[in-house]
Amino acid sequence: MKAEERRQEIVNRLSASKGPISAGTFSQLFGVSRQIIVKDIARLREDGYPVTSLNRGYLLNLPKKPERIFKMIHSDEDVETELNLIVDAGGVVEDVFIYHKAYHKVTARMDIKSRRDVARFLENMTSGKSSHLKNATSGYHYHTVSADSAETLSIIEEKLRESGFWAPLQEYEPEEMFEKK
């Protein structure tokens, strides 16, 4: 792996992480010395990435984009339409989750930003014996969607309502989780 690719992967992993990642972890992951990782972090900082050093590792302090949770219902055949609607309107599908009466909240990261990501996701779903997470709850599911602005999220919400994919909350769902941010 080239240094530039390694640095991009460091950024990707720091962006996705909820906690610090140590230089030792990165060095094992990429098969390079800890000192190489320290130099990569220094280079990322030079390139403008806001990387913070802690005693437990590194964090990437990117500004938080507005996000909203949308509750949906539709068939398997409508997954592509739903995801394309969101990305075409400027949203990023961060995750999918369900509320199951027995299992409670079950979440999977998606990180879908484009039609190409949608196609890749659908290809992965059809190439194995996997089923959409929504099928465990009769089609009901939620997406955390981020965008560049709250206005973009409102446009996405309007389009989802118009499409018929929007689903009302049930009495057992925590309403505060769905408040607009």
N, C-alpha and C positions, 0 to 999 in steps of 0.2 A: 504494500500500500504506500502510495506517495505521501509526502508530508502534507500537501494541500488537502488530499482526501482524508487523511487522519484528523487534521484540524477541523474539517467540516463535520466529521463524525463526532468529534468532541463537542462541537456546538450543538449538534442534533441531540446527543445524549444529555447534555446539560439542560437543554431546552425542555426535554421530556421528563426530566427528573424532578421529584418533589423534595429532594434533599441533596446535600453535597456529595460529590464523587471525588475520591482521592486520586492523587497522581499514581499511586501504586495500583489501584484498580484499572486505571487507563493503561498503565504500562503492561500489565498482564493481558489485558484485552487485545492490545495491538502488537504485543511481542517486541516492545522497545523498552529502553531504560526509563527509569523514573525521571532522569535528567532531561531526556528528549521531551517528555510530556511537559515538564516545567518550561522548557524553551517554546513548546507549542502554545502554552497558555500565554507566555509573554508576547508571542507574535499575534495571537488573537486580540490581546489588549491593544497592541500597536495598530491593529486593523479596526479598532473601535468597538470591539465586543466588551460589554460591561461585566467582566469576570471578577468575582470576589473570591479571595482566598480566606478560608477558615481553617481552624486546626483539624477539622474532619474532612477537608477537601475543598472543591471548587463549586461555586454557584454561578449561574448566568442570570443577571438581573435585568431581563428584558421588560419593557413596559407592558403591563397587562392590557390585552385587547378586551373590548366589551364582549360579553357572551350572554347567551340566554339558553334556557332549556325549553325544548319543544316536545310536547307529547303528541305521538302520531299513532295512526292505525291505517294499515293497508295490506294488500296481498303481496306475496313474493314477486309477482309480476310487476308491481309498482315500485320496487326498491330503486331501480335505475332512474326512473322519473323523479322520485323524491330526492335522491342524492344530487342529481343533475340540477334540479330546481334550486337547491341550496347553493351549490358552488357557482352556478351561472349568475346568481344574484349577488355574489361576492362573499359568501360565507365559507367557513371551514368547519367541517363536521369533525369535532374533536373526539367524540365517543358515541357509543350507543349503550343504553342500559335499560333494564326492565325492573319493575317492582313485582316480585313474586310473593304470594302469600306465605309460602313455606320457606323459600330461600332469601327473601327480602331483596335487597338491591344487588343486582348482578351487572357488572360493567365490563366493557371491552373498548380499548382505545382504537380509534379509526384514523384520525389525521388525514382526512380526505379534503383536498384543496382544489381539485380540477377534475374535468371529465376523464382524463387519463387515469387518475387515481380511482375514480368510480369504476372504470372498465377493469382495472387491475383487481380491485376488490371483488367484483362480480366473477371474474375469471377464477380467483382463488376459491370462491364459494362453490362454483360449479365443478371444479377439478377434483374435489374430494367428496367425502360423505358428510360434509357439514350442512347445518341448517341455520337459518337466520335466528338470532337470539330472540326476536320478536315472536317466534312461533311457540315459545314456552308460555306466552301470555296471550294467546289467541290474536296475535297481530299487534297488540299494544306495545309501544316502546317509546323511548325518549332519546333525543339527541342533544348534547351540549354543542351549541354552534357559536363560533366566535366570528367577528367581522371587524372591519376598520372603524366602524361607528355604530352607535345605537340606532341611527337612522337606517342603516343597511339591515340591521337585525329586524327592524319594524317592517321593512319591505319584504324580507324573507317570511316573516310571520304572516303577512297579508297574502302572499303567494301560496303558502301552505294551507291557509284557511280556504282560499279560492279553489285549491286543488281537491279539497275534500279529505286531505290527509290529517288534518287537525283533529285531536280528540279531547273531549272534556275531562277534567280531573274527577276522580272518584273520592268518596268521603274519607277513605283511608290514606290518601296521598297527602304528604305535608305541603301545604300551599306556599309556605314561605320559601321553599326551594325553587318555586317557579316565578318569584317576583323578578321584574325586569331590573337588570343591573346597568 
